[in-house]
């Protein structure tokens, strides 16, 4: 057997470089297109050295914060529909724990992410090492064990030979749609440095393809029979539609069988906004049109959905007690939620087989007519709230509308937690397919700018999802202050994005929830926090310029249009900041269950508790 002597770190890098993938368009590319890295004593001398040796063929991108760079990796992996896997590496201790949040984002969104962190010495001779958190009763436990609850694969390499087994196993988990999620590998410092005679076969090139599991025929037959009985069927497009590259198949299925389509946040842009079958977003951050149809639907086909509470309105949107849920998903765990009729398989292949079983069956024309009326009313509402009004403060909805009006079919919309998910989910009417990323699986504030960097890398020249448009990042002032340093990363790396920073004076959407459930404004808007004096306003444009971005502040919507044109013309990341109203929101979502106190000295809270209990009466429990 031919062998090659390498350190464990060198072997890991060489193995990653040998892995290839088939992208969504059928072309071949590196499975691991690069590494995001911040080095410290746990990874700089060994893994960092191994990466430096191949820096021209296998790029390493330096982030400014471990959480941010790992979030950028998540966004990249999402943009390429999980066909490529960006990697992130950190040192031991705080560098590692900073990435746990990003691992949770990848896990909640069912996305691959490969993480390497330095670890303590297997020998334990130098213990306790710098940044080691000692567990008195479990000496083998380190902070890296904290990744276990949020990763789909976890291992610690304690001997060089384990690499040949562990990495392929991790990859199998990350590429399988049924188990897809983040993988974590802990690298003890002495093991990283240790040399070993590895079999050369380990480093032979391998081309991987994401598998497409076909559904069981009996499940397809049962689902088809349920649909044939339907008078008011509804399709819900979830994120799995994108990962399966099933958008065209979904549209064809909806048209052939006359079924209206609504979308989750993750499934948005499965159809074009002007497609006659598309009605709007469903759930808490959805619209009345979609939720009204869901309330009447007798058969609901959820394609690639986790069916989280923001989609189901805490399981209140399906008000018809005879509603049958059909769950099309690669993961049985998701397919059977709330007694759904499961069809476990790839979204594209399952829709094709289900369509074959249905033949020429179609839903009644009257149901589509009803759906069209609901959609028209929703669009009229958006036109009303999106129109500029010089006498009123600028709103999120108006900013989204202004950018959307100028957007092309190749432009990408990106947002995350806070007030923007509801606004872009409703107000962004996409002109292209697969042009939307709103991180709402984990609802992670701080994803916006870091994710924008990763998306810009993926969509830019040489990226795995290359397209000629712009990446528009919608970011509130709260998220900006939480994590903004990857503006600098994007400038250094040359990955341009256009960032809209809308300043509404703090965590305004949580203030909305606080007062909406009867509480008093407290600790959310800056003006309601404990202050030493007057509110100090942040000059976001000046701050962005200090990190090398081009930036400007605009007073109103009239100034926003020309600013967007300047941003398009720029060759680097461009930030546009503006003041927006903290109290105006797009309405029309569904009920959402949150904890409201049973006992309070405020009548408004007691009233809110009564309304919460009333809303719970519509919940689907054990149907």
C-alpha positions in Angstrom: 0.0 0.0 0.0 1.4 3.4 -1.0 1.5 5.8 1.9 2.3 9.5 2.4 3.6 10.9 5.7 1.6 14.0 6.8 0.6 15.6 10.0 -3.1 15.2 11.0 -3.7 18.8 10.1 -2.1 18.4 6.6 -4.1 15.2 6.0 -7.3 17.0 6.8 -6.6 19.8 4.4 -5.5 17.4 1.7 -8.6 15.3 2.1 -10.9 18.4 1.8 -9.2 19.5 -1.4 -9.8 16.1 -2.9 -13.5 16.3 -2.5 -15.6 17.4 -5.5 -19.3 18.1 -6.0 -21.9 18.3 -8.6 -23.6 21.8 -8.4 -27.3 22.4 -9.1 -26.6 23.3 -12.7 -24.7 20.0 -13.2 -21.2 21.4 -13.3 -18.4 20.1 -11.2 -16.7 22.2 -8.5 -14.8 21.8 -5.3 -17.0 20.5 -2.5 -15.2 22.6 0.0 -14.6 26.0 -1.8 -12.6 27.5 1.0 -12.1 28.1 4.7 -13.1 31.0 7.0 -10.5 31.2 9.7 -9.5 33.1 12.8 -6.3 31.7 14.2 -5.2 31.2 17.8 -2.9 28.9 19.7 -5.3 26.0 19.1 -5.1 26.1 15.3 -2.5 28.5 14.0 0.7 26.4 14.3 -0.7 23.2 12.7 -4.0 23.6 10.8 -3.0 27.2 10.0 0.4 26.1 8.6 -1.3 23.4 6.5 -3.7 25.9 5.0 -0.9 28.3 4.3 0.9 25.7 2.3 -2.0 25.5 -0.2 -3.3 29.0 0.0 -3.3 29.6 -3.7 -5.4 26.5 -4.5 -7.5 26.4 -1.3 -8.4 29.9 -0.2 -8.6 30.9 3.5 -10.7 34.0 4.3 -10.0 35.8 7.6 -13.1 36.9 9.5 -13.3 39.5 12.3 -15.4 37.4 14.7 -15.8 33.6 14.8 -19.5 33.7 15.0 -19.7 36.1 12.0 -17.4 34.1 9.8 -19.3 30.9 10.5 -22.5 32.6 9.7 -21.0 33.8 6.5 -20.2 30.1 5.8 -23.9 29.2 6.5 -25.1 31.9 4.0 -22.7 30.6 1.4 -23.9 27.1 1.8 -27.5 28.2 1.6 -26.9 30.2 -1.6 -25.4 27.1 -3.3 -28.4 25.0 -2.2 -26.2 22.8 0.1 -24.1 21.5 -2.9 -20.9 23.1 -1.5 -19.7 23.4 2.1 -17.7 26.3 3.3 -15.6 25.5 6.4 -14.8 27.6 9.5 -12.0 27.1 11.9 -11.2 28.6 15.3 -8.8 28.3 18.1 -9.6 26.8 21.5 -11.8 28.4 24.1 -13.8 31.5 23.3 -13.0 31.2 19.6 -14.7 27.9 19.6 -17.7 28.8 21.7 -18.3 31.9 19.5 -19.2 29.5 16.7 -21.9 27.5 18.6 -24.5 30.1 17.6 -23.6 29.6 13.9 -23.8 25.9 14.4 -27.3 26.3 15.8 -28.3 28.4 12.8 -27.1 25.7 10.4 -28.9 23.0 12.4 -32.2 24.8 12.6 -32.1 25.6 8.8 -31.0 22.0 7.9 -27.8 23.3 6.3 -24.3 21.7 6.1 -21.4 23.4 7.8 -18.1 22.0 8.7 -16.4 23.4 11.8 -12.9 22.7 13.2 -11.8 24.0 16.5 -8.6 23.5 18.4 -8.8 21.5 21.6 -6.7 20.6 24.7 -3.9 18.1 24.6 -4.8 14.4 24.5 -1.8 13.7 26.7 -3.1 16.2 29.3 0.4 16.9 30.4 0.2 20.7 30.0 -3.3 20.9 31.5 -4.8 23.3 32.3 -3.9 25.1 29.1 -4.7 28.6 28.2 -8.4 29.1 27.7 -9.2 25.6 29.0 -12.4 25.4 31.1 -11.9 22.5 33.4 -14.7 20.1 34.3 -13.7 18.7 37.7 -15.6 15.4 37.4 -15.1 14.9 33.6 -11.6 15.7 32.6 -12.2 14.7 29.0 -14.9 17.3 28.7 -14.0 20.7 27.1 -16.0 23.6 25.9 -16.1 21.9 22.5 -18.6 19.5 24.0 -21.0 22.4 23.9 -21.4 21.8 20.1 -23.1 18.5 20.7 -26.7 19.8 21.1 -26.5 21.9 17.9 -24.5 19.6 15.5 -25.7 16.6 13.6 -22.2 15.1 13.8 -19.6 15.5 16.5 -16.2 14.0 17.0 -12.8 14.7 18.6 -9.8 13.3 16.7 -7.5 11.6 19.3 -5.3 9.7 16.8 -4.3 10.6 13.3 -5.8 7.4 11.8 -9.2 8.4 13.0 -9.3 11.2 10.4 -9.8 8.6 7.6 -13.0 7.4 9.2 -14.4 10.5 10.9 -14.3 13.0 8.0 -16.1 10.8 5.5 -18.7 10.0 8.1 -19.2 13.7 8.8 -19.5 14.4 5.1 -22.2 11.7 4.7 -24.3 13.3 7.4 -23.8 16.8 5.8 -24.8 15.7 2.3 -27.7 13.4 3.1 -30.9 15.5 3.0 -32.4 13.4 5.8 -29.6 14.2 8.2 -28.2 17.4 6.8 -26.8 19.9 9.3 -23.5 21.0 10.8 -20.6 18.7 11.7 -18.0 19.6 14.3 -14.5 18.1 14.6 -12.3 18.9 17.7 -8.6 18.9 17.0 -6.4 18.4 20.1 -3.2 20.4 19.7 -0.8 17.5 20.0 -2.8 15.3 17.6 -2.8 18.1 15.0 1.0 18.1 15.0 1.4 14.3 15.0 2.7 12.7 11.8 1.3 9.5 10.4 1.7 7.3 7.3 -1.7 7.8 5.6 -2.8 5.6 2.7 -2.7 7.6 -0.5 -6.1 6.3 -1.4 -7.6 8.6 1.2 -6.7 11.6 -0.9 -8.0 10.4 -4.3 -10.5 12.8 -5.9 -14.2 11.9 -5.3 -17.2 13.6 -6.9 -20.2 13.7 -4.6 -23.8 14.3 -5.6 -26.6 15.1 -3.1 -28.9 12.0 -3.1 -32.5 12.1 -4.1 -34.4 9.5 -2.1 -37.6 8.4 -3.8 -40.7 8.1 -1.7 -42.4 4.8 -0.9 -45.0 4.0 -3.5 -47.7 3.3 -0.9 -47.2 6.8 0.7 -47.5 8.4 -2.8 -50.7 6.5 -3.5 -52.3 7.4 -0.2 -51.4 11.1 -0.7 -52.8 11.1 -4.2 -56.1 9.6 -2.9 -56.4 12.3 -0.3 -55.8 15.0 -2.8 -58.4 13.7 -5.2 -61.0 14.1 -2.5 -59.9 17.7 -1.9 -62.1 20.7 -2.9 -59.8 23.3 -1.4 -56.2 22.0 -1.6 -53.2 24.2 -0.7 -49.5 23.8 -1.4 -46.9 25.2 1.2 -43.4 25.7 -0.3 -40.7 25.3 2.3 -37.0 25.6 2.2 -36.7 22.0 1.0 -38.0 23.1 -2.4 -34.8 25.2 -2.9 -32.5 22.5 -1.5 -34.0 20.0 -3.9 -33.9 22.5 -6.8 -37.6 21.6 -7.2 -38.9 25.1 -8.0 -39.8 24.4 -11.6 -41.4 21.1 -10.6 -43.4 22.8 -7.9 -44.7 25.4 -10.4 -45.6 22.7 -13.0 -47.4 20.6 -10.3 -49.4 23.7 -9.1 -50.4 24.6 -12.7 -51.4 21.1 -13.8 -53.5 20.5 -10.8 -54.9 24.0 -10.1 -53.6 24.4 -6.6 -52.7 27.8 -5.1 -49.2 28.0 -3.5 -48.1 29.9 -0.3 -44.6 30.1 1.0 -42.7 29.9 4.3 -39.9 32.3 5.0 -37.4 29.6 4.0 -39.4 28.7 0.9 -39.9 32.2 -0.4 -39.0 32.8 -4.1 -39.9 29.2 -5.0 -42.2 31.0 -7.5 -42.0 34.4 -9.1 -44.0 37.0 -7.2 -46.2 37.5 -10.3 -47.0 33.8 -10.8 -50.7 33.4 -10.9 -50.5 30.4 -8.6 -48.5 32.2 -5.9 -50.7 33.8 -3.3 -48.3 35.1 -0.6 -46.5 34.2 2.6 -48.2 32.1 5.3 -48.2 32.4 9.1 -47.2 35.0 11.7 -45.0 36.9 9.3 -47.5 36.1 6.5 -50.5 37.8 5.0 -54.3 37.5 5.3 -54.6 36.1 1.8 -52.5 33.0 2.6 -53.8 32.6 6.1 -57.4 32.9 5.0 -56.9 30.1 2.4 -55.1 28.0 5.0 -58.1 28.4 7.3 -60.4 26.8 4.7 -58.1 24.3 3.1 -59.2 20.7 3.3 -55.9 19.2 2.2 -52.5 21.0 2.8 -49.4 19.7 1.1 -46.3 20.9 3.0 -43.3 20.5 0.7 -39.9 20.7 2.5 -41.3 22.4 5.6 -40.3 22.2 9.3 -43.8 23.6 10.1 -42.4 25.8 12.9 -44.8 28.1 14.8 -44.3 31.1 12.5 -45.5 29.0 9.6 -48.5 27.4 11.4 -49.4 30.4 13.6 -48.6 28.2 16.6 -50.8 25.6 14.9 -53.9 27.9 14.5 -53.9 28.7 10.8 -55.5 25.4 9.8 -59.0 26.0 11.2 -60.9 23.4 9.2 -61.2 20.4 11.5 -61.3 18.1 8.5 -58.0 19.4 7.2 -55.6 16.6 6.1 -51.9 17.5 6.2 -49.5 15.8 3.8 -45.9 16.2 4.7 -43.4 15.8 1.9 -39.9 15.8 3.4 -36.7 13.9 3.3 -36.8 13.6 7.0 -39.5 11.5 8.6 -39.2 13.6 11.8 -40.6 16.6 9.8 -42.9 14.6 7.6 -45.1 13.3 10.4 -45.5 16.4 12.5 -49.0 16.9 14.0 -50.3 13.6 12.5 -49.4 14.6 8.9 -49.7 12.0 6.3 -46.0 11.4 5.5 -44.4 11.1 2.1 -40.8 10.7 2.8 -38.6 11.6 -0.2 -36.9 14.3 -2.2 -39.2 17.2 -3.0 -38.6 17.2 -6.8 -38.9 13.4 -7.3 -41.9 13.1 -4.9 -43.9 15.9 -6.7 -43.2 14.2 -10.0 -44.4 10.8 -8.7 -47.4 12.4 -7.0 -48.3 14.2 -10.1 -48.1 10.9 -12.1 -50.6 9.4 -9.6 -53.0 12.3 -9.9 -53.0 12.2 -13.7 -55.4 14.9 -15.0 -57.0 15.6 -11.7 -57.4 19.3 -10.9 -58.9 21.3 -8.1 -62.2 23.2 -8.7 -61.7 26.4 -10.7 -63.8 28.2 -8.0 -61.0 27.6 -5.5 -58.4 29.3 -7.7 -60.7 32.2 -8.3 -61.1 32.6 -4.6 -57.3 32.5 -4.2 -56.9 35.2 -6.9 -59.3 37.5 -5.1 -57.4 37.1 -1.8 -54.2 37.8 -3.6 -55.6 40.9 -5.3 -56.7 42.3 -1.9 -53.3 41.6 -0.4 -51.5 43.4 -3.3 -53.8 46.4 -2.9 -52.9 46.6 0.8 -49.2 46.5 0.0 -49.6 49.2 -2.6 -51.3 51.3 0.0 -48.7 50.9 2.8 -45.7 51.0 0.4 -46.5 54.4 -1.1 -44.5 57.3 0.2 -46.3 59.8 2.4 -44.3 63.0 3.0 -46.4 63.8 6.1 -45.5 60.6 7.9 -42.2 59.0 9.0 -40.7 56.5 6.6 -41.6 52.8 7.3 -39.8 49.5 6.8 -42.5 48.6 4.2 -41.7 51.7 2.2 -38.0 51.0 2.2 -38.5 47.4 1.1 -40.9 48.6 -1.7 -38.5 51.2 -2.9 -35.6 48.7 -3.2 -37.9 46.0 -4.7 -39.1 48.4 -7.4 -35.5 48.9 -8.6 -34.5 45.3 -8.2 -33.8 43.0 -11.2 -34.5 39.3 -11.5 -30.8 38.6 -10.5 -30.8 40.7 -7.3 -30.9 38.9 -4.0 -32.7 40.0 -0.8 -31.2 39.0 2.5 -32.4 39.7 6.0 -32.7 38.0 9.4 -34.3 38.4 12.9 -36.0 41.5 14.2 -38.6 43.6 12.3 -37.4 42.9 8.8 -38.6 39.2 8.3 -42.2 40.2 8.3 -41.5 43.2 6.0 -39.5 41.4 3.4 -41.6 38.3 3.5 -44.6 40.3 2.6 -43.2 43.3 0.7 -40.4 41.7 -1.5 -42.1 40.5 -4.6 -39.3 38.7 -6.3 -38.6 38.8 -10.0 -36.3 35.8 -10.0 -36.3 32.3 -8.5 -34.1 31.5 -5.5 -33.2 35.1 -4.8 -34.1 35.4 -1.1 -32.4 34.5 2.2 -34.1 35.5 5.4 -32.6 33.6 8.3 -35.7 32.7 10.4 -35.0 29.1 11.2 -33.1 30.2 14.2 -34.0 33.9 14.0 -30.4 35.0 14.6 -29.8 38.7 15.0 -26.3 39.5 13.6 -26.7 37.2 10.6 -27.5 40.0 8.2 -24.1 41.5 7.5 -22.1 38.3 8.1 -24.6 36.4 5.9 -24.4 39.1 3.3 -20.7 38.6 3.1 -21.1 34.9 2.5 -23.9 35.4 0.0 -21.9 38.0 -1.9 -19.0 35.5 -2.1 -21.3 32.8 -3.4 -23.2 34.9 -5.9 -20.1 36.9 -7.0 -17.5 35.9 -9.7 -16.2 32.4 -9.1 -18.8 31.6 -6.5 -20.8 28.4 -6.6 -24.1 30.3 -7.2 -22.7 33.0 -9.4 -25.2 35.6 -10.8 -24.8 39.1 -12.1 -27.1 40.9 -9.6 -26.6 42.7 -6.3 -27.0 41.3 -2.8 -29.3 43.7 -0.8 -29.0 43.3 2.9 -31.8 44.7 5.1 -30.5 45.4 8.6 -32.0 47.1 11.6 -29.9 49.3 13.9 -30.1 46.7 16.6 -28.6 43.9 14.5 -26.0 46.3 13.0 -24.7 47.2 16.5 -24.8 43.5 17.5 -22.5 42.4 14.6 -21.1 44.6 11.9 -17.4 43.8 11.5 -17.9 41.7 8.4 -18.5 45.0 6.5 -14.7 45.2 6.8 -14.3 41.6 5.8 -16.3 42.2 2.6 -14.2 45.2 1.7 -11.0 43.4 2.3 -12.1 40.3 0.4 -13.8 42.3 -2.5 -17.2 40.8 -2.0 -19.6 43.6 -2.6 -23.1 43.9 -1.0 -25.5 46.8 -0.5 -26.6 47.2 3.1 -29.7 49.1 4.1 -29.5 50.1 7.7 -32.8 51.3 9.0 -32.6 53.0 12.3 -35.8 52.8 14.4 -34.1 53.5 17.7 -33.5 50.1 19.2 -35.1 46.7 19.2 -38.4 48.0 18.0 -40.1 44.8 17.0 -39.6 43.4 20.4 -40.9 46.6 21.9 -44.0 46.0 19.7 -44.4 42.5 21.2 -43.9 43.9 24.7 -46.5 46.5 24.5 -48.8 44.4 22.3 -49.0 41.9 25.2 -49.9 44.6 27.7 -46.5 45.4 29.0 -44.9 48.8 29.4 -42.1 49.9 27.1 -38.9 48.9 28.8 -35.3 48.2 27.8 -36.0 47.7 24.1 -36.0 51.1 22.4 -32.9 53.1 23.4 -35.2 55.9 24.8 -36.7 53.3 27.2 -33.3 52.0 28.6 -31.4 53.1 31.6 -29.4 56.1 30.4 -26.8 58.4 31.8 -28.3 61.4 29.9 -29.9 62.0 26.6 -30.0 59.4 23.8 -26.7 59.3 21.8 -27.4 58.6 18.2 -25.1 56.5 16.1 -23.8 57.7 12.8 -24.0 54.4 10.9 -22.7 55.9 7.7 -19.6 57.3 9.3 -19.0 54.0 11.1 -19.3 52.0 7.9 -16.9 54.4 6.1 -14.4 53.8 8.9 -14.4 50.2 7.9 -13.7 51.0 4.3 -17.2 50.8 2.9 -18.8 53.6 0.9 -21.7 54.9 2.8 -24.2 57.7 3.0 -27.2 58.8 5.1 -30.5 59.6 3.4 -33.2 61.7 4.8 -36.2 60.2 3.0 -37.5 58.0 0.3 -36.9 60.6 -2.4 -33.2 60.5 -1.6 -33.2 56.7 -1.4 -33.7 56.1 -5.1 -30.6 58.0 -6.3 -28.6 56.5 -3.4 -29.5 53.0 -4.7 -28.2 54.0 -8.1 -24.9 55.2 -6.6 -24.7 52.0 -4.6 -25.1 49.9 -7.8 -22.4 51.9 -9.5 -19.9 51.4 -6.7 -17.3 48.6 -6.9 -17.3 47.9 -3.1 -19.7 47.3 -0.3 -22.1 50.3 0.1 -24.1 51.2 3.2 -27.2 53.4 3.1 -28.6 54.4 6.4 -31.9 56.2 7.2 -34.3 56.8 10.0 -37.5 54.8 10.0 -40.6 54.7 12.2 -40.5 52.4 15.2 -44.2 51.8 15.4 -45.4 51.1 11.8 -45.5 47.5 10.6 -47.1 45.4 7.9 -50.1 43.7 9.3 -52.0 40.6 8.4 -50.2 37.8 10.1 -51.7 35.1 12.3 -51.9 34.3 15.9 -48.6 33.6 17.7 -48.4 32.0 21.2 -46.0 33.6 23.6 -45.9 33.5 27.4 -48.2 36.1 28.9 -48.3 36.3 32.8 -51.4 34.8 34.4 -51.0 37.3 37.3 -50.1 41.0 36.8 -50.8 44.3 38.5 -51.4 45.7 35.0 -54.9 45.4 33.6 -53.5 45.5 30.1 -51.4 42.4 30.8 -54.5 40.6 32.2 -56.4 41.5 29.1 -53.6 40.3 26.9 -53.6 37.0 28.8 -57.3 36.6 28.0 -56.7 37.3 24.3 -53.9 34.7 24.3 -56.1 32.0 25.8 -58.8 32.9 23.3 -56.4 32.5 20.4 -55.2 29.1 21.7 -58.8 27.8 21.3 -58.0 27.5 17.5 -54.9 25.4 18.0 -54.6 22.1 16.2 -54.0 19.5 19.0 -54.2 15.8 18.2 -56.5 16.1 15.1 
